[in-house]
Amino acid sequence: MDEGGAVVLPSAQPKAVVEATEFVDARVAPRGSLENLSHEEVAQLLSRGQGGLYPLFRQCALAVLNSGSYSDDSRALFEKYREFELKIVQQSWGIKLEMTQAPGIAFVEGEMIRGVKEHLFAVLRDIVYIANEIVESGRFDLADPDGITNAVFCILRNAGVLDTKGQPDLVVCWGGHSIPREEYDYTKKIGYELGLRSLNVCTGCGPGAMKGPMKGATIGHSKQRISSGRYVGLTEPGIVAAEPPNAIVNNLVILPDIEKRLEAFVRMAHGVIIFPGGVGTTEEILYLLGILLDPANVDEPMPLVLTGPASSAAYFKQVDEFIGLTLGPEGQKRYRIIIDDPVAAARAMVDGLARVRQHRTATGDAYNFNWNLAIPKGFQAPFPVTHESVAGLELSLDQPVHERAVNLRRMFSALVAGNIREPVVHEIETRGPFEISGDKRLMQTLDALLATFVAQNRMKLSGEYKPVYRIKA
């Protein structure tokens, strides 16, 4: 990884990548989140048995401490730091975390980096809150759409990321974590133009297209003397080890699963910019367009721009054709494709945000959380990724478009899991690739799209990519 944090293709990768190899034992006090825990909460966090939170907390904490390393191989991370342990030291005035065999990359001159410390205790805050207040309290019916939305709202509110006084100014940026240098530099240019226009950035918090816009925005904000820029990162336990939060994120939130993470994105977003990416980015596109195509959302403004450098034109042409086939012309009408023009992309977003502000004011909807956006239950219900569930997905051009969007989103979500989530990776190694079947024309188009992602190294950040799927027409 170079000084800019770019995720470069193997052909452009520096000869030597500097990573910490030492292990550090340390004791750190909270910064920014959750200075106090009850005795019961401490017991939960240290319990390694069924229902205990220690395995989850250890996994997420290790990912945060490893931020900045050049890898999306969670298994390699867990193996390298298999001796890593956490202990909570409770004192009358608060708590401290005692760590053994922690990644040295998180420390400078024996002190934990301030941003890493904030992220570490944000993880602690969210894990405790979700376990006690969302899952165990009985306050939320997580099988009901309204209950799920309320849970997402409360998680975001507890994390302090819902700006109650600001205007619509939060732009969600989606794109791949494994992108070439030219695309990464372009994401920085977009972020810079957004920052100059006093807009804030929310991403999936990882490297590549998730870091670039934030890095660019910091410069734009600095030029405008904005010291309160917001760089919001939303993640979830299944992918945080493969995409640890980058150093620029100043508001990190851990959501319980991918579906609630996606809902958090679209409820918080005032506009969305999409850069080139792989299966994860395609999942996000299908999720958002599937929601916007619901008749209940026909009047809901959501500026959506697909953009990249000139070298990405063919990528977006192929994505546009795939959307045209799967979601039809109505899906294509919900976005603009802007190639190699950061200023035009930023101006399109500013114009779109003005419409969002007018609409929210007219309808009485909140600026900080889009309550009026209708999200069909199929997009909210967690999809358990197994060989059987993937094989059972109906992928047909004869389906109603909203059902097709739900199942396509689930299919791409399964491919993400097969690429980076350790339990799913193990299942594929044991049982072989997922089998995907459907209409011949749809399968041919899907096969061509995925083959392009593989050829362009968009599937995996480090190591050789082994396909986790097999398409059956």
Buried (B, 14 or more C-beta within 10 A) or exposed (E): BBEEBBBBBEEEBEEEEEBBEEBBEBEBBBBBBBEEBEEEBBEBBBEEEEEBBBEBBBBBBBBBBBBBBBBBBBBBBBEBBEEBBBEBEBEEEEBBBEBEBBBBBBBEEEEBBEBBBBBBBBBBBBBBBBBBBBBEEEEBEBEEBEBBBBBBBBBBEBBEBBBEEBBBBBBBBBBBBBBBBBBBBBBBBBBBBBBBBBBBBBBBBBBBBBBBBBBBBBBBBEEEEBEEBBBBBBBBBBBBBBBBBBBBBBBBBBBBBBBBBBBBBBBBBBBBBBBBBBBBBBBBBBBBBBBBBBEEBEEBBBBBBBBBBEBBEEBBEBBBBBBEBBBBEEBBEBBBBBBBBBEBBBBBBBEBBBBBBEBBEEEEBEBBBBEBBEBBEBBBBBBEBBBEBBEEBEBEBEBEBBBBBBBBBBBBBBBBBBBBBBEBBEBBEEEEBBEBBBBEEBBEBBBEBBEBBBEBBBBBBBEEBBBBBEBEE
